[in-house]
């Protein structure tokens, strides 16, 4: 009996005999029109735009990192990175923004032997105006961390 009632209810719903109640219809059984609009993509925080420099500590070694960032939204190429010690360079794509924390993807344009291909880095804008830079350990590399400072001029 319960199965028959369920089948009848589904059939009545499909036929439009049972109205769907939505908040837009204020309980009167009126269907709410679709209002799907894409939210604008999050932007790189303005305080991160500029040229940054620091030394990344990775395991038992350190190397220089220069990061140039420009305004852009998630999905955009927002800058470039350079590691002059190993001859690595890449474009930087913005992949996520959460307040003062962003995730960037390094897309190598010039990679020497110790340079990793790709990878996600995290940047955090600190209250003192510096930028925390980090990436997690992988099977091929130890985690890396640096405090980057703005390069003036």
Secondary structure, DSSP 8 states (H G I E B T S, - for coil): -HHHHHHHHHHHHHHT-S----GGGTTSS-------------B--GGG-EEEEEEEEETTEEEEEEEEE---BTTSEEEEEEETTTTEEEEEEEEEEETTEEEEEEEEEE--TT--S--EEEEEE-TTS-EEEEE---SS---EEEEEEE---
